[in-house]
Amino acid sequence: MFVSTHRDPFYKSAEWRSLRQLVLIRDGHQCQLKGSRCTGKATLVDHWVPRSRGGSNSLSNLRASCKPCNTQKKDHMPLPWATVNW
């Protein structure tokens, strides 16, 4: 099941805004999804293990991401997706 951020009220909460800022600062606004293969500026926060696959909203499961990487990853699990060259 894909969890849309537009329909989940959590993503409009003060808690999410706080988590989002913490993650972006922690990761230095650098995209973390494909490591050194991505040089995009992170403006989004992605769940490393998607919520639709049992991932949590904990800081250890959140990564800063750029829009192209976030769009490409969708709700895939991290390891198979990260090894894809595109």
Biopython code that builds the backbone (N, CA, C, O; Angstrom):
import numpy as np
from Bio.PDB.StructureBuilder import StructureBuilder

atoms = [
    (1, "MET", "N", (0.831, -1.172, 0.000)),
    (1, "MET", "CA", (0.000, 0.000, 0.000)),
    (1, "MET", "C", (0.881, 1.242, 0.000)),
    (1, "MET", "O", (1.742, 1.388, 0.867)),
    (2, "PHE", "N", (0.680, 2.125, -0.946)),
    (2, "PHE", "CA", (1.433, 3.368, -1.037)),
    (2, "PHE", "C", (0.776, 4.406, -0.144)),
    (2, "PHE", "O", (-0.432, 4.624, -0.232)),
    (3, "VAL", "N", (1.553, 5.043, 0.710)),
    (3, "VAL", "CA", (1.027, 6.061, 1.613)),
    (3, "VAL", "C", (1.284, 7.427, 0.989)),
    (3, "VAL", "O", (2.434, 7.847, 0.865)),
    (4, "SER", "N", (0.237, 8.108, 0.605)),
    (4, "SER", "CA", (0.374, 9.428, 0.003)),
    (4, "SER", "C", (0.579, 10.474, 1.081)),
    (4, "SER", "O", (-0.186, 10.540, 2.043)),
    (5, "THR", "N", (1.613, 11.294, 0.921)),
    (5, "THR", "CA", (1.859, 12.340, 1.897)),
    (5, "THR", "C", (0.789, 13.423, 1.823)),
    (5, "THR", "O", (0.611, 14.184, 2.774)),
    (6, "HIS", "N", (0.077, 13.499, 0.705)),
    (6, "HIS", "CA", (-0.951, 14.526, 0.560)),
    (6, "HIS", "C", (-2.215, 14.188, 1.331)),
    (6, "HIS", "O", (-3.009, 15.081, 1.626)),
    (7, "ARG", "N", (-2.418, 12.944, 1.656)),
    (7, "ARG", "CA", (-3.627, 12.531, 2.352)),
    (7, "ARG", "C", (-3.412, 12.249, 3.830)),
    (7, "ARG", "O", (-4.378, 12.187, 4.590)),
    (8, "ASP", "N", (-2.188, 12.082, 4.244)),
    (8, "ASP", "CA", (-1.892, 11.763, 5.632)),
    (8, "ASP", "C", (-1.731, 13.058, 6.424)),
    (8, "ASP", "O", (-0.813, 13.830, 6.148)),
    (9, "PRO", "N", (-2.602, 13.314, 7.402)),
    (9, "PRO", "CA", (-2.525, 14.569, 8.165)),
    (9, "PRO", "C", (-1.222, 14.724, 8.952)),
    (9, "PRO", "O", (-0.867, 15.837, 9.341)),
    (10, "PHE", "N", (-0.506, 13.622, 9.192)),
    (10, "PHE", "CA", (0.765, 13.700, 9.919)),
    (10, "PHE", "C", (1.731, 14.655, 9.226)),
    (10, "PHE", "O", (2.479, 15.371, 9.893)),
    (11, "TYR", "N", (1.723, 14.673, 7.896)),
    (11, "TYR", "CA", (2.675, 15.496, 7.152)),
    (11, "TYR", "C", (2.356, 16.986, 7.195)),
    (11, "TYR", "O", (3.100, 17.798, 6.645)),
    (12, "LYS", "N", (1.269, 17.344, 7.836)),
    (12, "LYS", "CA", (0.939, 18.751, 8.059)),
    (12, "LYS", "C", (1.170, 19.149, 9.516)),
    (12, "LYS", "O", (0.931, 20.295, 9.896)),
    (13, "SER", "N", (1.630, 18.206, 10.325)),
    (13, "SER", "CA", (1.774, 18.443, 11.761)),
    (13, "SER", "C", (3.094, 19.140, 12.106)),
    (13, "SER", "O", (4.055, 19.118, 11.337)),
    (14, "ALA", "N", (3.101, 19.752, 13.275)),
    (14, "ALA", "CA", (4.318, 20.383, 13.789)),
    (14, "ALA", "C", (5.405, 19.328, 14.019)),
    (14, "ALA", "O", (6.590, 19.604, 13.834)),
    (15, "GLU", "N", (5.001, 18.123, 14.422)),
    (15, "GLU", "CA", (5.979, 17.046, 14.644)),
    (15, "GLU", "C", (6.732, 16.729, 13.355)),
    (15, "GLU", "O", (7.956, 16.591, 13.373)),
    (16, "TRP", "N", (6.005, 16.610, 12.224)),
    (16, "TRP", "CA", (6.671, 16.307, 10.946)),
    (16, "TRP", "C", (7.570, 17.469, 10.517)),
    (16, "TRP", "O", (8.688, 17.241, 10.054)),
    (17, "ARG", "N", (7.102, 18.696, 10.662)),
    (17, "ARG", "CA", (7.926, 19.846, 10.280)),
    (17, "ARG", "C", (9.224, 19.853, 11.079)),
    (17, "ARG", "O", (10.289, 20.155, 10.542)),
    (18, "SER", "N", (9.130, 19.521, 12.360)),
    (18, "SER", "CA", (10.313, 19.461, 13.211)),
    (18, "SER", "C", (11.256, 18.340, 12.776)),
    (18, "SER", "O", (12.463, 18.553, 12.662)),
    (19, "LEU", "N", (10.711, 17.153, 12.535)),
    (19, "LEU", "CA", (11.528, 16.023, 12.059)),
    (19, "LEU", "C", (12.205, 16.361, 10.740)),
    (19, "LEU", "O", (13.392, 16.093, 10.554)),
    (20, "ARG", "N", (11.448, 16.948, 9.832)),
    (20, "ARG", "CA", (11.971, 17.304, 8.507)),
    (20, "ARG", "C", (13.168, 18.246, 8.643)),
    (20, "ARG", "O", (14.199, 18.036, 8.004)),
    (21, "GLN", "N", (13.033, 19.281, 9.473)),
    (21, "GLN", "CA", (14.135, 20.223, 9.668)),
    (21, "GLN", "C", (15.352, 19.543, 10.295)),
    (21, "GLN", "O", (16.486, 19.791, 9.884)),
    (22, "LEU", "N", (15.117, 18.687, 11.289)),
    (22, "LEU", "CA", (16.230, 17.961, 11.925)),
    (22, "LEU", "C", (16.987, 17.112, 10.916)),
    (22, "LEU", "O", (18.218, 17.087, 10.922)),
    (23, "VAL", "N", (16.257, 16.416, 10.048)),
    (23, "VAL", "CA", (16.892, 15.538, 9.049)),
    (23, "VAL", "C", (17.679, 16.354, 8.033)),
    (23, "VAL", "O", (18.816, 16.008, 7.713)),
    (24, "LEU", "N", (17.091, 17.429, 7.522)),
    (24, "LEU", "CA", (17.794, 18.254, 6.538)),
    (24, "LEU", "C", (19.062, 18.855, 7.125)),
    (24, "LEU", "O", (20.092, 18.903, 6.453)),
    (25, "ILE", "N", (19.001, 19.311, 8.366)),
    (25, "ILE", "CA", (20.193, 19.859, 9.029)),
    (25, "ILE", "C", (21.208, 18.751, 9.289)),
    (25, "ILE", "O", (22.397, 18.922, 9.019)),
    (26, "ARG", "N", (20.745, 17.611, 9.814)),
    (26, "ARG", "CA", (21.648, 16.491, 10.104)),
    (26, "ARG", "C", (22.415, 16.060, 8.853)),
    (26, "ARG", "O", (23.615, 15.789, 8.914)),
    (27, "ASP", "N", (21.713, 15.999, 7.723)),
    (27, "ASP", "CA", (22.322, 15.522, 6.481)),
    (27, "ASP", "C", (22.947, 16.648, 5.653)),
    (27, "ASP", "O", (23.395, 16.418, 4.530)),
    (28, "GLY", "N", (22.975, 17.847, 6.200)),
    (28, "GLY", "CA", (23.633, 18.961, 5.525)),
    (28, "GLY", "C", (22.992, 19.343, 4.197)),
    (28, "GLY", "O", (23.667, 19.862, 3.308)),
    (29, "HIS", "N", (21.708, 19.093, 4.059)),
    (29, "HIS", "CA", (20.970, 19.376, 2.815)),
    (29, "HIS", "C", (21.598, 18.676, 1.606)),
    (29, "HIS", "O", (21.486, 19.155, 0.477)),
    (30, "GLN", "N", (22.255, 17.548, 1.850)),
    (30, "GLN", "CA", (22.835, 16.735, 0.781)),
    (30, "GLN", "C", (21.995, 15.480, 0.602)),
    (30, "GLN", "O", (21.639, 14.823, 1.581)),
    (31, "CYS", "N", (21.676, 15.146, -0.645)),
    (31, "CYS", "CA", (20.874, 13.957, -0.925)),
    (31, "CYS", "C", (21.612, 12.715, -0.439)),
    (31, "CYS", "O", (22.786, 12.516, -0.753)),
    (32, "GLN", "N", (20.918, 11.886, 0.324)),
    (32, "GLN", "CA", (21.506, 10.685, 0.908)),
    (32, "GLN", "C", (21.089, 9.401, 0.194)),
    (32, "GLN", "O", (21.596, 8.329, 0.525)),
    (33, "LEU", "N", (20.188, 9.482, -0.767)),
    (33, "LEU", "CA", (19.604, 8.261, -1.323)),
    (33, "LEU", "C", (20.563, 7.449, -2.182)),
    (33, "LEU", "O", (20.527, 6.220, -2.141)),
    (34, "LYS", "N", (21.405, 8.095, -2.944)),
    (34, "LYS", "CA", (22.339, 7.350, -3.792)),
    (34, "LYS", "C", (23.795, 7.659, -3.457)),
    (34, "LYS", "O", (24.698, 7.389, -4.249)),
    (35, "GLY", "N", (24.002, 8.218, -2.296)),
    (35, "GLY", "CA", (25.363, 8.490, -1.843)),
    (35, "GLY", "C", (26.090, 9.458, -2.757)),
    (35, "GLY", "O", (25.518, 10.455, -3.195)),
    (36, "SER", "N", (27.350, 9.166, -3.045)),
    (36, "SER", "CA", (28.178, 10.069, -3.840)),
    (36, "SER", "C", (27.741, 10.136, -5.305)),
    (36, "SER", "O", (28.199, 11.001, -6.052)),
    (37, "ARG", "N", (26.856, 9.224, -5.715)),
    (37, "ARG", "CA", (26.379, 9.259, -7.109)),
    (37, "ARG", "C", (25.340, 10.345, -7.326)),
    (37, "ARG", "O", (24.913, 10.570, -8.458)),
    (38, "CYS", "N", (24.934, 11.009, -6.284)),
    (38, "CYS", "CA", (23.967, 12.106, -6.410)),
    (38, "CYS", "C", (24.575, 13.354, -5.794)),
    (38, "CYS", "O", (25.071, 13.328, -4.667)),
    (39, "THR", "N", (24.533, 14.425, -6.533)),
    (39, "THR", "CA", (25.059, 15.685, -6.021)),
    (39, "THR", "C", (23.949, 16.718, -5.860)),
    (39, "THR", "O", (24.223, 17.909, -5.708)),
    (40, "GLY", "N", (22.702, 16.267, -5.893)),
    (40, "GLY", "CA", (21.566, 17.178, -5.781)),
    (40, "GLY", "C", (21.406, 17.749, -4.387)),
    (40, "GLY", "O", (21.766, 17.110, -3.398)),
    (41, "LYS", "N", (20.865, 18.955, -4.312)),
    (41, "LYS", "CA", (20.571, 19.580, -3.033)),
    (41, "LYS", "C", (19.266, 19.002, -2.495)),
    (41, "LYS", "O", (18.246, 18.991, -3.183)),
    (42, "ALA", "N", (19.316, 18.532, -1.273)),
    (42, "ALA", "CA", (18.149, 17.911, -0.652)),
    (42, "ALA", "C", (17.176, 18.978, -0.165)),
    (42, "ALA", "O", (17.547, 19.892, 0.572)),
    (43, "THR", "N", (15.945, 18.844, -0.587)),
    (43, "THR", "CA", (14.876, 19.722, -0.114)),
    (43, "THR", "C", (13.723, 18.902, 0.447)),
    (43, "THR", "O", (12.763, 19.453, 0.985)),
    (44, "LEU", "N", (13.822, 17.578, 0.321)),
    (44, "LEU", "CA", (12.778, 16.663, 0.773)),
    (44, "LEU", "C", (13.340, 15.695, 1.799)),
    (44, "LEU", "O", (14.555, 15.582, 1.961)),
    (45, "VAL", "N", (12.447, 14.999, 2.488)),
    (45, "VAL", "CA", (12.856, 13.948, 3.426)),
    (45, "VAL", "C", (12.159, 12.664, 3.000)),
    (45, "VAL", "O", (10.955, 12.652, 2.744)),
    (46, "ASP", "N", (12.929, 11.585, 2.927)),
    (46, "ASP", "CA", (12.412, 10.305, 2.461)),
    (46, "ASP", "C", (12.553, 9.257, 3.561)),
    (46, "ASP", "O", (13.493, 9.296, 4.355)),
    (47, "HIS", "N", (11.618, 8.334, 3.596)),
    (47, "HIS", "CA", (11.719, 7.186, 4.507)),
    (47, "HIS", "C", (12.633, 6.160, 3.851)),
    (47, "HIS", "O", (12.347, 5.703, 2.744)),
    (48, "TRP", "N", (13.725, 5.789, 4.512)),
    (48, "TRP", "CA", (14.660, 4.804, 3.962)),
    (48, "TRP", "C", (13.924, 3.492, 3.712)),
    (48, "TRP", "O", (13.972, 2.951, 2.608)),
    (49, "VAL", "N", (13.247, 2.985, 4.730)),
    (49, "VAL", "CA", (12.322, 1.863, 4.554)),
    (49, "VAL", "C", (10.938, 2.510, 4.491)),
    (49, "VAL", "O", (10.478, 3.080, 5.481)),
    (50, "PRO", "N", (10.271, 2.427, 3.340)),
    (50, "PRO", "CA", (8.992, 3.122, 3.170)),
    (50, "PRO", "C", (7.961, 2.743, 4.225)),
    (50, "PRO", "O", (7.929, 1.608, 4.699)),
    (51, "ARG", "N", (7.131, 3.694, 4.581)),
    (51, "ARG", "CA", (6.060, 3.421, 5.542)),
    (51, "ARG", "C", (5.143, 2.329, 5.025)),
    (51, "ARG", "O", (4.617, 1.531, 5.802)),
    (52, "SER", "N", (4.953, 2.293, 3.716)),
    (52, "SER", "CA", (4.081, 1.275, 3.129)),
    (52, "SER", "C", (4.659, -0.129, 3.286)),
    (52, "SER", "O", (3.963, -1.118, 3.060)),
    (53, "ARG", "N", (5.936, -0.215, 3.673)),
    (53, "ARG", "CA", (6.586, -1.516, 3.870)),
    (53, "ARG", "C", (7.026, -1.701, 5.315)),
    (53, "ARG", "O", (7.922, -2.492, 5.609)),
    (54, "GLY", "N", (6.380, -0.958, 6.216)),
    (54, "GLY", "CA", (6.647, -1.136, 7.642)),
    (54, "GLY", "C", (7.635, -0.161, 8.247)),
    (54, "GLY", "O", (7.957, -0.279, 9.429)),
    (55, "GLY", "N", (8.131, 0.802, 7.473)),
    (55, "GLY", "CA", (9.082, 1.775, 7.991)),
    (55, "GLY", "C", (8.429, 2.752, 8.951)),
    (55, "GLY", "O", (7.220, 2.978, 8.905)),
    (56, "SER", "N", (9.240, 3.322, 9.816)),
    (56, "SER", "CA", (8.730, 4.227, 10.846)),
    (56, "SER", "C", (9.092, 5.675, 10.517)),
    (56, "SER", "O", (9.798, 5.950, 9.546)),
    (57, "ASN", "N", (8.600, 6.580, 11.334)),
    (57, "ASN", "CA", (8.941, 7.992, 11.214)),
    (57, "ASN", "C", (10.103, 8.360, 12.135)),
    (57, "ASN", "O", (10.274, 9.533, 12.468)),
    (58, "SER", "N", (10.895, 7.385, 12.548)),
    (58, "SER", "CA", (12.018, 7.667, 13.441)),
    (58, "SER", "C", (13.152, 8.327, 12.657)),
    (58, "SER", "O", (13.279, 8.128, 11.449)),
    (59, "LEU", "N", (13.963, 9.105, 13.347)),
    (59, "LEU", "CA", (15.089, 9.774, 12.692)),
    (59, "LEU", "C", (16.023, 8.791, 12.006)),
    (59, "LEU", "O", (16.618, 9.119, 10.979)),
    (60, "SER", "N", (16.160, 7.600, 12.552)),
    (60, "SER", "CA", (17.059, 6.611, 11.943)),
    (60, "SER", "C", (16.521, 6.080, 10.615)),
    (60, "SER", "O", (17.273, 5.475, 9.851)),
    (61, "ASN", "N", (15.251, 6.290, 10.328)),
    (61, "ASN", "CA", (14.657, 5.816, 9.075)),
    (61, "ASN", "C", (14.424, 6.952, 8.079)),
    (61, "ASN", "O", (13.889, 6.714, 6.996)),
    (62, "LEU", "N", (14.806, 8.159, 8.417)),
    (62, "LEU", "CA", (14.571, 9.293, 7.534)),
    (62, "LEU", "C", (15.883, 9.781, 6.941)),
    (62, "LEU", "O", (16.899, 9.840, 7.635)),
    (63, "ARG", "N", (15.864, 10.132, 5.660)),
    (63, "ARG", "CA", (17.039, 10.616, 4.941)),
    (63, "ARG", "C", (16.664, 11.838, 4.120)),
    (63, "ARG", "O", (15.559, 11.912, 3.582)),
    (64, "ALA", "N", (17.573, 12.794, 4.021)),
    (64, "ALA", "CA", (17.387, 13.941, 3.138)),
    (64, "ALA", "C", (17.512, 13.456, 1.700)),
    (64, "ALA", "O", (18.327, 12.586, 1.395)),
    (65, "SER", "N", (16.695, 14.029, 0.819)),
    (65, "SER", "CA", (16.758, 13.615, -0.580)),
    (65, "SER", "C", (16.454, 14.780, -1.513)),
    (65, "SER", "O", (15.759, 15.730, -1.151)),
    (66, "CYS", "N", (16.995, 14.681, -2.723)),
    (66, "CYS", "CA", (16.650, 15.645, -3.757)),
    (66, "CYS", "C", (15.386, 15.129, -4.461)),
    (66, "CYS", "O", (15.047, 13.950, -4.357)),
    (67, "LYS", "N", (14.712, 16.006, -5.162)),
    (67, "LYS", "CA", (13.461, 15.630, -5.797)),
    (67, "LYS", "C", (13.640, 14.521, -6.843)),
    (67, "LYS", "O", (12.839, 13.586, -6.850)),
    (68, "PRO", "N", (14.658, 14.573, -7.736)),
    (68, "PRO", "CA", (14.802, 13.489, -8.724)),
    (68, "PRO", "C", (15.004, 12.106, -8.087)),
    (68, "PRO", "O", (14.393, 11.133, -8.527)),
    (69, "CYS", "N", (15.849, 12.013, -7.066)),
    (69, "CYS", "CA", (16.082, 10.717, -6.412)),
    (69, "CYS", "C", (14.831, 10.253, -5.672)),
    (69, "CYS", "O", (14.479, 9.075, -5.729)),
    (70, "ASN", "N", (14.161, 11.168, -4.982)),
    (70, "ASN", "CA", (12.961, 10.817, -4.244)),
    (70, "ASN", "C", (11.880, 10.314, -5.195)),
    (70, "ASN", "O", (11.201, 9.331, -4.899)),
    (71, "THR", "N", (11.720, 10.978, -6.324)),
    (71, "THR", "CA", (10.723, 10.561, -7.312)),
    (71, "THR", "C", (11.065, 9.189, -7.885)),
    (71, "THR", "O", (10.179, 8.359, -8.087)),
    (72, "GLN", "N", (12.336, 8.954, -8.145)),
    (72, "GLN", "CA", (12.778, 7.679, -8.725)),
    (72, "GLN", "C", (12.619, 6.524, -7.731)),
    (72, "GLN", "O", (12.251, 5.415, -8.119)),
    (73, "LYS", "N", (12.897, 6.785, -6.456)),
    (73, "LYS", "CA", (12.840, 5.721, -5.445)),
    (73, "LYS", "C", (11.409, 5.256, -5.186)),
    (73, "LYS", "O", (11.169, 4.064, -4.997)),
    (74, "LYS", "N", (10.467, 6.184, -5.175)),
    (74, "LYS", "CA", (9.059, 5.885, -4.888)),
    (74, "LYS", "C", (8.959, 5.159, -3.554)),
    (74, "LYS", "O", (9.448, 5.659, -2.541)),
    (75, "ASP", "N", (8.325, 3.977, -3.541)),
    (75, "ASP", "CA", (8.222, 3.228, -2.284)),
    (75, "ASP", "C", (9.044, 1.947, -2.332)),
    (75, "ASP", "O", (8.697, 0.947, -1.703)),
    (76, "HIS", "N", (10.149, 1.994, -3.094)),
    (76, "HIS", "CA", (11.036, 0.824, -3.179)),
    (76, "HIS", "C", (11.871, 0.702, -1.910)),
    (76, "HIS", "O", (12.088, 1.677, -1.191)),
    (77, "MET", "N", (12.327, -0.499, -1.658)),
    (77, "MET", "CA", (13.253, -0.725, -0.548)),
    (77, "MET", "C", (14.615, -0.164, -0.956)),
    (77, "MET", "O", (14.907, -0.099, -2.150)),
    (78, "PRO", "N", (15.446, 0.239, -0.013)),
    (78, "PRO", "CA", (16.674, 0.963, -0.338)),
    (78, "PRO", "C", (17.734, 0.197, -1.110)),
    (78, "PRO", "O", (18.264, 0.734, -2.083)),
    (79, "LEU", "N", (18.064, -1.001, -0.737)),
    (79, "LEU", "CA", (19.216, -1.646, -1.368)),
    (79, "LEU", "C", (19.035, -1.945, -2.848)),
    (79, "LEU", "O", (19.907, -1.571, -3.632)),
    (80, "PRO", "N", (17.959, -2.595, -3.280)),
    (80, "PRO", "CA", (17.828, -2.829, -4.725)),
    (80, "PRO", "C", (17.745, -1.523, -5.506)),
    (80, "PRO", "O", (18.320, -1.416, -6.589)),
    (81, "TRP", "N", (17.040, -0.535, -4.973)),
    (81, "TRP", "CA", (16.891, 0.724, -5.687)),
    (81, "TRP", "C", (18.217, 1.454, -5.805)),
    (81, "TRP", "O", (18.529, 1.990, -6.868)),
    (82, "ALA", "N", (18.999, 1.487, -4.743)),
    (82, "ALA", "CA", (20.244, 2.268, -4.723)),
    (82, "ALA", "C", (21.292, 1.729, -5.673)),
    (82, "ALA", "O", (22.214, 2.456, -6.041)),
    (83, "THR", "N", (21.179, 0.475, -6.083)),
    (83, "THR", "CA", (22.182, -0.098, -6.982)),
    (83, "THR", "C", (21.838, 0.116, -8.449)),
    (83, "THR", "O", (22.636, -0.218, -9.326)),
    (84, "VAL", "N", (20.674, 0.660, -8.724)),
    (84, "VAL", "CA", (20.243, 0.908, -10.107)),
    (84, "VAL", "C", (20.983, 2.126, -10.648)),
    (84, "VAL", "O", (21.033, 3.169, -9.997)),
    (85, "ASN", "N", (21.547, 1.991, -11.824)),
    (85, "ASN", "CA", (22.207, 3.130, -12.480)),
    (85, "ASN", "C", (21.223, 3.753, -13.443)),
    (85, "ASN", "O", (20.771, 3.092, -14.378)),
    (86, "TRP", "N", (20.885, 5.007, -13.236)),
    (86, "TRP", "CA", (19.986, 5.727, -14.133)),
    (86, "TRP", "C", (20.504, 7.105, -14.365)),
    (86, "TRP", "O", (19.888, 7.880, -15.097)),
]
sb = StructureBuilder()
sb.init_structure("model")
sb.init_model(0)
sb.init_chain("A")
sb.init_seg("    ")
for serial, (resi, resn, name, xyz) in enumerate(atoms, 1):
    if name == "N":
        sb.init_residue(resn, " ", resi, " ")
    sb.init_atom(name, np.array(xyz, "f"), 0.0, 1.0, " ", f" {name:<3s}", serial, name[0])
structure = sb.get_structure()
